[in-house]
Structures are given as C-alpha cells and as structure tokens.
Amino acid sequence: MKKQAGFTLIELVIVIIILGILAVTAAPKFLNLQDDARQAAADGVKASLQSAANLVYSKAAIQGIEKSSAAVSVAGTTVKAKFGYPTADTIASAVTLDGWDEVSASKGTFKPVAAGNNSNCQVKYNEASENDPFSVDVSGCGN
C-alpha cells in the first residue's frame, strides 16, 4: 500500500482560519486608502491655489498695485485682484486643476469631478480682505 502525502482536512481548516484572522486585522488599513488618497488630492489643490494666489500677489507687488483692487496679467491670463490677491471669482483662471471642477464661480469652491454630487470633499478659496490675506480651506475629504 502506498503512503499518501498531503494535508488533512483539519490542517486545511486551521490554515483557512489563520488566513481569515490575518485578513480581518489587515483590512482596515487597506480600506482607508481611498480617504487618504482623497485627502492628498485635496491638499494638492490647496497648494496649487496658494501658489497661484502668491504668484498673482507677486505680480501685483511688482506693478505696485498690491494695496488696491486691479487686474493682474499672469501667463497671458487676466486675473482680478483684491489687495493684491486673486478674487474668489477669478482664482480658477489663475490655476489649472485636473480632476477638479469649480462648484460656484462666485465662491471659489472646488470639488473632485469623480466624486460627483455625492461627496462632501471640497476646497474653498477665501479671498483677501483689508486686514487678512487669502486663505484656503479643505473640508470633508477624509482625515
């Protein structure tokens, strides 16, 4: 009689149980990757808006109009500026954002295109005032 080599049913069940336990403990790490990616993309949009606003301010300062409301030409595009920084309704023309759309031209709010209307993720540009420079807020994008 030949001696059969292989695993018993009990050994296979124990291995499946161990694999299941490992999968359950590792799953939360992998499930949160989408939120991390969405937050990273929103942070990238925030940085782009900040860079564009600072570039417009630099051009306004060179022209000596950083204390008033005026139009500034940046890379062939005319951007309305208030206190040297872009206004919320023209910040979109000062920056190119792939995969993000401006929700409202009067508010400077951007949302990811892929998320559609179901996402709370947004990046909002708040234009400068007399006492405060511009700010960019990220909300609902994950962490």
Beta strands, then each sheet from edge to edge (+ up, - down):
strand 1: 69-74
strand 2: 77-82
strand 3: 85-86
strand 4: 100-104
strand 5: 109-112
strand 6: 122-126
strand 7: 135-139
sheet 1: 1+ 2- 3+
sheet 2: 4+ 5- 6+ 7-
end
